[in-house]
Amino acid sequence: MTSCLRIDEDDRPAIHLYVSPETEESAVSLVAAGAEEEGIPLRWIFGKGSASDLAKEGSLSSPLQVGAGLDSQGVAVTFATYRERRAYLEESFEEFDRSLLLRWLGQAAARFVKKEPLPEWRCRSNRESNRSGEDGIEAIVAQVLKSLKRTEAMHR
């Protein structure tokens, strides 16, 4: 399991994750794992406020100028130079799988640091996950039929 130090335990440059007091440490570990996959360290501390407020606070305290916020409702990530009142990105746990969203948050924050495009959105919407897998099957069948048509055309 990924270990993630608290902000006051290490002063090396890192993304700062501010979490609301009701957040369990396993959630922090998932965010840290996402950042670690991208090769950027993450440090955390408890704070008060919404995920957006916490992310803004983290971005202002981080030497890397990227902060993430986590509360019981969702996640947010932003950077210090973003001048809007809200965080740059915010997502709710109601809409997405919690563990995937937490890991994605760490990856997204790390990509901000590296000035790279955000990682592919791999968090399936809870609404989408309630549907059957028919959409995926239909896409595969359509691709196979296309391939068969091309093969037939080549043999004519």
C-alpha positions, 0 to 999 in steps of 0.5 A: 500500500502506498504510504503518504506523509503528512505535510508537516512530516516532509518539506520536499516539494509535493502536491498538497492534499487537504482533506476534511476531518471525516475523511478516512486515511484509505482515501488519502492513500488512493489519491497518493497512489494516483500521484505516485503513478505519475511520479509526483509526491503528494503530502496531506493534512486535515483542513476545513471547508468544501473540496474546492476550498481545500484544493485552493488552500493546498495549491497556495501552500504547495511549492509545486502550486498544485492542490487537491481537496477531498471532503465527504461529497467529492474531490477537487484539484486546482493550481495557485494561478487559477484565479476563479473562486472555485477549483479548476476541477470538481467531481462528486462521489454521487456521479462516479465510482469513489475509489476510481475517482480518488485515484484519478484525482491524484493522477490529475493533480500530478499531470497539472504539475507536469503540464501534461494533458489530464489522464483519460477519465476512467471513472465510470458514471454510477448511472452508466454502470447501472446499464447493461453492457449492451453498448459495449457489445454493440460497438464490438459487433459493429466493428466486426461487421465493418471488418467483414464488409472490408474483407468481402470488398477486397475479395470481389 
